[in-house]
Amino acid sequence: MRIPPLPAVITLLPLALAVAPPVASASAPVHDEGSESGFVFVTDCGDFEIWDDYETNWSSKVFHDDEGSTTRVVEHVWGSDTFVNTTSGESVSGTFNNGEIVDLTEPTVTQNGSNGLITLPGVGLVFVDVGRYVLNIDTFEFTFVKGKHGFIDEDYTRLCEVLS
């Protein structure tokens, strides 16, 4: 799911926890999977806005402590983004595929992989958000960032140029 400039994890976290009800005691991880789609605002390019028509899928294992509270969620997240110029209807599409660990004892989210990648023949790289980050769940502050993160940096310049 895409809700720029905040990464997908902020929105997926409540979903992951909602499907993981407390259990009587620590046991084997609970498997969960699902998908979600939507159409959300990305950025204002001046003469037009870009919105994201996205589809997100996930497969996760949810871990609990001895009291049955969720302590950790390990998941694979993948899907597609179609960035749309809402004035002209022009669009570009790409995919994302990453691994994510939600550690509620820290409390952090660590994500590795591609959160967005769009290349076009004859144009080259249009948008990229790849690498690793660690996000503090309580403060929504990034404590570690490596790679090139278009969503985090709100770097939509090239995307605005291509869709103008």
Sequence and secondary structure as in RCSB ss.txt:
>XXXX:A:sequence
MRIPPLPAVITLLPLALAVAPPVASASAPVHDEGSESGFVFVTDCGDFEIWDDYETNWSSKVFHDDEGSTTRVVE
HVWGSDTFVNTTSGESVSGTFNNGEIVDLTEPTVTQNGSNGLITLPGVGLVFVDVGRYVLNIDTFEFTFVKGKHG
FIDEDYTRLCEVLS
>XXXX:A:secstr
  BTTB HHHHHHHHHHHT    SSS S EEEEEEEEEEEEEEE SSSEEEEEEEEEEEEEEEE TTS EEEEEE
EEEEEEEEEETTT  EEEEEEEEEEEEETTTTEEEEEEEEEEEEETTTEEEEEEEEEEEEETTT  EEEEEEEEH
HHHT  HHHHHHH 
